[in-house]
Amino acid sequence: MMSKILIIAEHDSNTLNPSTAKCVSCAAAIGGDCDVLVLGSGIGDVSRQAAALEGVSIVIETDAAHLAHPLAANLAPEVAAAAGAYSHVLGPSTTFGRDLVPRVAALLGVNQVSDIMAVEGPTTFRRPIYAGNAIVKVDVPAETTVVGTVRAASWKEAATGGSASIESRPASSEAASHSRYVSLEAGDGERPDLQSAKVVVSGGRAFGSAENFEKLYALADKLGAGVGASRAAVDAGYVPNDMQVGQTGKIIAPELYVAFGISGAIQHVTGIKDAGTIVAVNKDADAPIFELADIGLVGDLFTVIDEMMALLD
């Protein structure tokens, strides 16, 4: 029986997140028809972007006021209601997907397959365990809906150039009574999202203070880069926890990752090992991160940042 796959689109109401295109690539590896579900309010542009992805057959658009914000308690019932005709339901293994997809699995009464990094068959997948130190094969029982998150760092974005049809689907639920959207606080500036940025610069506890991180922000702005941090820097209060990269933070795969003052703890390495090129700057020549780095520089991070800024001016 041919697979029929439903992908939950991640977006900000204006722009489709690249993680969705990576889910389409995973769907292509599974084989079969691939549809994209876009939930939100005023999401016409997002639906058109999803329809342009190669490999997408139909974009299903549910536009409702109570879906305007990515509140999992509101989105999950809509996904579950739309899932009946599908053999697979996939979402990205991002903050958005990790919040939403487990609820969908619970509503459908199935177990979730997390962090799909490779496909061996329609119901057979590979995923990392033990902080990425081992890879396990997961078999989903036959006749069971596969609900999973796709490890974005392991897949390339699907190409654009498609022309999928867009179909409207009315909302089948109302706003949740036990949860409500209050507000969203976002950092200043126009830096790219950490999980989709092509270039990421990241800082560790060696920065010493939140004020010193301003140097890293300035460098990021020069490079058009996203900004990350180690768990130690987050725990020290230098940066908010949504900047944390690693096993307990965000798993990323930029083309270039530059780590300043990060020692290379295993939980951090787990979040960056799929990066294209890793550059490490650390005053400790024996720092573990140099074992992973493609390029290593032993030196004072503040001096190196100042020199980089001067070269970029």
N, C-alpha and C positions, 0 to 999 in steps of 0.2 A: 504494500500500500504506500502511495506517494505521501511524503511528509507535507504538511501544510503549516507554515510557521507564521506566528504573529509576533511582531517586534514592538515593544513599547518605546515610543519616541521620547527622548529627553530634549528639552528646549527651555528657552526663557521667554516664550510667547512671541519672540521676534526671529530668533535664529535657532536652527537645529544644531544640537550639540554633536560634535564629531563622533562621540561614542555610539550614536545611532548608526552611522555609516559602518562602524566596526562590527556592530551586531549583524548588519546585512552581510558582511563578509563571512561571519560565522554561519549564518543561515545558508549561504551559498555552499559552504563545505558540507552541511547536512544534506542539502539537496531538496528539491521540491519547490512549491510556490511560497513566496514570501510577501506578506502584507505588513504594513506599518500602521499602528494605532496612534493617532495624535489626539491627546486630551488637553483641553484648556479653554480659553476664552479669547476670541479675536486672533485665531491661529491660522488664518489663511496663508500667510507667508511661510509659516513653518510647514504646512501641508504641501505647498508647492515645492519647497526644498526637499522634502522627503520623496515626493513623486519623481524628482530628478535623479535619484540614486539608481544606478544600474542594478538590476536584479529584483526590484520591487514591482509587484504586480498591481496591487491596489493600496491606496492610502485611505484609511478609514478615519474620518474626522468627527469627533464629538465635541461640540462647542456649547459650553454651558457656564453660567456665571459662577457656580460653586466649584468649578474646576479651574478657575483662573490662576490659582496658586498651587504649587506642587505638594499638596498635603496628601500624604499616603492614605489616610483614612477616607478621603474622598475619591481618590483615583483607583484604589484597589478594587472596589465593587464594580466599577466600570470595566476594568480589564477582565475581571472574572466573568462578567456578563457577556463579554465579546469573545471569550476564549473557547466557547463550546464547540465551534467548528474547526478547531485547530489541534494538531498533534503536538505542537511545541509553542511555548510562550517564552520569549526571551527579553531580557532587559540588560542594560549595561551594569557592570560591576563598579559603579561610581557611587558617590554618596546618595544620589537620587535612586539608583537601582537597588542598593543595599537596604534602603528604607522601604521601598515599595514592593519589590518582588517577593520577599518572604510572606507578606500579607496576602498576595495573590495565591501563592502556593497553599497557604492555610485555608483560604476560601474555597479552593478547588480540592482540598483534602489530599494533597500529594506532598512528597518530599521535594525540596529544592536542590538542584545541582548548582553549586557555587563556583565562580571563577573558571568557567570553561576556557581552556587555553588551546585545546586541540580536539578535533572530531575524528573518531575512528569508525563511526557508523551513526545511523539515525538515533540510536539510543545508547551509544557508547562514547564516552568523553574522557579527556584527560584534564586533571586539575592539580594545582600545587597544594601541598600540605607541609607542615613543619617549617613554616616561614620560607617556603620555596625550596627547601633542601631535599625534598622528595616529590615525585609526581605519582599520583594514584589514578588508576583507571576506574571509572564509575559506569556501571551498567544500570539503566533504568528499566524496570519491569515492562514487558510488552503490554500493550493496551492501556498504558498509563500516560496521561498527559505529561510531557516533559516541561517543567518550569525551571528556568535557570538564569543565572547572570553570566554575562560574557566578560572575560578578563580583557579589557580594552587594550592593555599593554601588549597583548599577544596577537592582535589582529590589525591588519592594515585597513584604512578606510576604503569603502566601496567607491568606485569611480562615479562621476556624475555623467549625465547624458541620457538618462532614462526618461520615460514619459508615461509613468503609471497614471491610472485614472484615480480620481478623488471622489469618494463617496461619503455622504453625511450619514451619521448614525445618531439618533436622539439619545440623550442621557437616560439611563435606566434607574438612576438612584437620586437621592437628595443629599444635601450637605450633612455630614456626620454631626450628631448632637453632642458627642463627647470630646470633639477636637475642633479647634478654630484657629485660623491664621491670624497672627497678631501683626508681625512686621518682618521685614528682611533688612538686615544691616550688611552692607557691602563696603569693602575697602575703597578708598578714593583712587582716582586714576583710571587709566584705560588699559591696564596690564591684562594680558590674556589669561584665561582661566587656567589654573594650575594643571588640571587633568587633561587639557587639550593643547597646551602650549608646545610649540616646536622647540623652544629654548627655555630652560629653567635654570635660574641661579638660586642657590640654597645656602643657608647659614646655620651654624651650630652654636653651642654655648660659648665658644671662644669669642663671640662678639661682645659679650660682657654686659650688654644693656639693650633695652628697646631703642634708645636713642642711637646707638651705634648701628642698628639695623637700617637706619636711614641711608647709610652709605650703600647698602646692598640694593635698596629700593631705587636709588639714583642710577646705579649701574644697570639694573633691570630696565629702567625707562630708556636708557641709551641703547640697549640691545633689543628692546621690544620683547622682553622675556617675562615669564611668570616667575613668581617668587615662592620658594618653599623653605622649610626649616626642619631641623632634626627634632626628635622628641625632647631631647635635653633642653633645647632653646624654648620649646613650648612650655615645658614644665617649669622653667625658670621665669616664665612670664614675659619673655621678650617679644613674643608674637602670639596671635590667636591660634587656637588649635586647628582651625580649618586650613592652616598652612603646613601642617605636619605631613611629612612624606615618610612612608614606611609601612610596615605590617599593620600597625594600629592607626595609620593615617591614610594617605592616598598612594595608590600604586600608579606610577606614571611611566611613560615611555617616550620622552622627548627625543628629538634628533641630537640635541646637545644638552648635557647636564653638567653644571659647574658647582662643585661643593666647596664652600669656604669654611674652614675651621670645623669640619665634621670628621670625627674619628673613624666612622665606618662600622658602627654596631650592626649586628646581624639583622635586627629588625628594620634598620634604615636601608641597608643594602637590598633587602627584599623588595623595597618600593622602587628601586632605580635600576635593577640589573638588566632590564630590557631596553634601557636607553641606548641610542645609537653610539654616541661618544661621551665618555665620562671623563671630566677633568677634575682633579682634586688639588686643593691648595691647603697646606697644613704645615705648621712649623715643626711638627714631630715627624721626623723621617721614618719612624717605625709605625705610623698610624695604619691600622688595618685597611683603610680605604684605598691606600696606594696599591694593594694587591688586586683590586678590582678596576682601578682607573686605567684608562687608555693613555692619559697624559697626567703626570704628577709634577707638582712644583712645591718644593720645600721652601717656605718663607712666611713672613708675617702677612696675614690676610689683608690688613689695612693698607700696607704698603703696596701690595699687589693690586688691590682695588683702585687705589689712587693712580697707579701707573696705567691701568687699563682705561680709566676715565680720561687720562691725558691723551692716550692714543686714539680714543674715540671722538675727542673734540675736533 
